[in-house]
Amino acid sequence: MFVPSLAAVWRGTMLILGLAAMVPATTGDVRSHPNPAHTYAAAVARAKRQIAGDDSIAAIGGSTILLTHGSRAPRAVVLFHGFTDSPRQFAALADSLYAQGDNVLVPRLPHHAERGKDASELARLTAAELCHTGDAAVDVAAGLGDTVVVMGLSVGGTVAAWTAEHRTEVRRAVVIAPAFEVAHVPSMLERPLVNLGAHVPNLSHRAAADTARPDRDPGFATHGLAQVLRLGLAVRRDADRISPANAEVLFLVNANDRTVKTAPVLDLARVWNRRGVPVAVYEFPDTLALPHNIVDPINRPAKAGAVYPVLEALAHGDHPPSWLNVRR
């Protein structure tokens, strides 16, 4: 009986991994399928169906948030939360925007904050599902307000950028630290690693759960992360032929971010700027020592007073504080 040598097994394994890294990861349908609500009542009915569905599976604090003033508002703001988090991440900001007259929707991303589940559930996430969530949120927002604003952090930032690129209803997009590329990974290896992460068996890392935040899924799942990055690749790929038709795009990055890279954001901003899109890139200085998740006040409660006014100003199209860096 032939028994392969260890070297032969190693070479075969490396060949398989190399081939897997060259085969593009499937993302499903990342095109937009608009179906905007034409009335306030229709928009609220759709949102309430989403909330009812969430309530049946979501952990406490993990359901979609809808805050309305009982009628169509001048502005509807959609807030997309980050990977492994939940709508509760944006709850404080949603309350503040609502108090200023906005109707606000914070949708739960697929497979997030599910009752009794952990980070391994995120392995089921696909880029197509993220696009569907973005589409559905803009559909609702179109009936909630005259001006649709989208804002998102990390994967939520990527979804916000995708909606600005594909949905004409979006008038302003605030894209916070989008998950385009992972920090500390050479850009030339990003695409092969994304392909590899999608094709090899999923690896999940489960961090200790916080009993005070059952809506969070601490840890990660490599299949889900690969799909998040694949959506970022799709947004940047499409930028050469699809530009935000009606949206002003405001990127917000963080000089102290150790999770995602800023360079791809600057590249995308330049592409859209050349195509006539009004784009600006603002940066929190590293002296603030902010984490990647700048939104959730549980991370840096003392810094929320610096962060939230910036987010509110950008959402409303106002000039942000002069101490913010402007990147080119």
N, C-alpha and C positions, 0 to 999 in steps of 0.2 A: 504494500500500500504506500502511495506517495504521500509524504508528510512535508509540506512546504517549510522552508527555513524561516526563521524569524525575520531575516532581512527581506525575504520575498513577501511575507505578510505585511511588513511595514511599507514596502514599495506599493503594494496593491491598495493598502489603506490610503496612502497619500494620493494615489491616482484617483481613487473614488472621491476623496475630499476635493481634489483639484477640479474634477469634472463637475461636482456639485456646486462649487464656487463659480463656475462659468455659466451655469444654467440659470437664467433669470427666475426670480421668485414670482409666483403668480400673485396677483393682487385682486383679481376679480374685476368687476366693472367699476372703474373710477371716473366714468363720465357722469355728468349731471343729468338728473331727470326732474326738472322743475314741475311743481304742482302747487303754486302759491295759493294761500287762502285769500279770498277776495273780500271777506268781511271780518269784522272783529269777532262776531259770534262764532263763525266757522273756525277761526284761529284758536279761540279759547277751547272749543269742543275738541279740536285735535290735541291740544296740549293736555287737556284733562284725561283723554284716553291714554296718552303716554304716561301720565302720572299714575293712573289706575293700574296700568301694566307694571310700572316700577314698584308700586306699593306691594304687589303680590310676590316680588322676588328680592327687592332691595333691602339691604341692612338699614338700620335706623340712621337717618341722616343722608341716605344715599339716593333718594328719589329725585327726579326732575323737579326743579323749582320754577314756579310761575308767579310773578308779582304783577298785578295789573290794577289800574285805577277805575275799572268798570267800563271803559270805553277806549276807543282808539286814541293813542297818544301821539304827540309830535315826533317822538322818537321811541323806537323799540330796540333794545340792546340784547344780544345773544352772547352768553359767556360760556366758552368751552373749557372744561377742566382738563387737568393733566393726567398722564399715564399713572395708573395705580391709585388715583385719587377719586373724588366724587364731586357732585354739584356743591356739596357743603364747602368745598375749597373756596368757592366764590360767594358764599352766602352773605358775608359782611359787605362785600362790594355791591352785591345785588341790592341789599337793603339800602345802601347809600344812594345808588342810582335811582332806585324807586322813590326815595324821599325827595329827589330832585325832579320828579315828574315823569320819569321814564317807565315804560312797561318793560319788564325784564324776564327773560327765559334762560334757564341754566339746565340744558339737557344732560341726562346721564349717558355717558359713552357706553357702547356695547360691552358686556361681560365685566363691567366694573361694579364694585360695591354690592355684589350679590350675597344675599344672606347665607351664611354657613360656608362660603367659598373662600379661597385664598388666591394668591398671585398665580397659581398654576392655571386658573380659569382663563387668564388673559392669553394663554396659548391659542385660544380659539378666535381671537380678534383678527379681523382682516381689514385691509385698506378699503375694500368696497363697503364694508359696514360703516367705517368712519365717514366715507363720502355720503352714504345714505343718511347718517345722522346729521351731517352738515346740511344736506338738502332739506330734510324734514324740519330742521330748526329755522332755516330761512323761510320756508313755506309758511310756518306759523308766524314768524316775525313780520312777514309782509302784510298780515292782517292786523297786527297789534299796533303798528305805528307807521307814520308817514315816511320817516327816514329809518332805514335798517342799518344798525351798527353791529359788527361782530368783533369779538375779542376772545383770545384764547392763549393759554400758556402751554408750552412744550408741545405735546401731541395736539392739544387744543389749539395752539398757535398754528400748527400745520393745517388743521382743519379750517381755521379762520382764513388762512392764506388761500386754501383751495376754494372756499366759498367766494372770496373776492375775485378769484380767477374765473370762476364758472357761473356765478349768479349775478345777473344784472340788477337785482333788487338791492344788493349790498352797496351802500354809499360810503361807508368808512370801515376799514378793517384795522384793528390794533393787534398786531402779531407779536406776542411776547415770547422771546427765547424759543423759537420753533425747533422741533426735533428734526433738523435736517441732517446733521452729522453728529456722531458721538465724540466728545472730547477725548484726546489722547490716542485716537486711532488715525493713522495717516490717511489722508483723503483718497489716495490711490488704492487703498485696501477697503474702503468703505463699501463699494458695490459688491466685490467678491464676498466680503463677510456677511453682507445682507443676504446674498444668495445662499451662502452656506448655512446661515442661521435658519433659513426657511426650509431647507431640504433635509438637514440632519435631524435626528430626534430632538424634540423639545427638551430644554433644560430649564427647570424652574428653581428659583431661589426664594425661599419663604423666610422673611424676616419676622421677628417677634411681633405679634399683633398687639395693638393698643386697644385695651378694653374700653377706653373713653372715646375711641374713634373706630367703631366697627364698620364704618363705611369705607375705610381705606384698605388697600390690598398691598401691604408692604412687601417688597421684593420685586421680582421680575420674571417674565417667561420669554425665552429667546424667540419663539415663533411670533409672539405678539409684538415684541420689539422690532423684529425684522419687518413686519407689516407696517409699523409706524414709520420706520425709516424708508420703506419702499414708497409710501405715500409722499414723503418729502422729496424723494427722487422724481416722482411723477409730477409734482408741482413745478419743480425746477426744469424738468424736461419740457413741459408744456409751455413754459414762459416764453420760449422763442416763437411760438405761434399763437398763443392765447394770452391776452393781457386783461387785467381788470377793466371792464368796459366803463363802469360808472363810479368805481370806488377810489377813494383816497386810501393809500396804504401807509400805515405808520408802524414801523418796526421798533420794538423796544428790547434791547439786549442788556446784558449785565456783565461788566468787566470782571466780576469775581466769579462768574459761572464756571463750574468745574464739571458740568454734565454735558453740555452741548457747545458746538462751535459757533463763533460769530462770523467767520469768513464766508460761509455759504449764504448767510443773510445779506451781507454786503454785495455779493455777486448777483443775487436775485434782484436786489434793489437797483443795481446798475442796469440790469437787463430791462426791467420795467420802466426805469427812468428814460432809457433810450427810446422806448416805445411810446413815450408821452404820458405815462402814468404818474400822477402826483405821488411821490414817495419821499419819506423821510425816515432816517434811522437815528434813534436816540439811545443813549447808553447810561445806565446807572454807574457812577464811578466806583472803583474797587474800594475806596475808602469807606463805603457803607458796609462792606463785608456781607453783602446779601447772598443768600443761597440761590440755587436754581429756582426753587419754588418761592418766588417773591410774594405770591398772593396770599397764601395761607398764613394768617397771623400767628398760628401755633409755632411757626419756625422762628420768627424774630418779632415778637409782640412789640418791642420798643421801636422797631423800624416801620411798623405799619403806618405811622403818622407821616413818614416820608414817601412811602410807596403809593398809598391810596389816592392822594391828591393828584399824582402824576397820571394814574390810570383813569381817574375821572376826567381830567383835563383832556386827555387824548381821546377818550370815548366821545366827548362832547365837541371835539374839534377846536378846543381852546389852546392857547399857547402854554406849553408845559413850563415848569420852573427853569430859570436860566442856568441853574447849576447842573442840569443834565448835560452830558456830553453829546455833541452832534457828530455822527460818523459819516464819512463819505465813501 
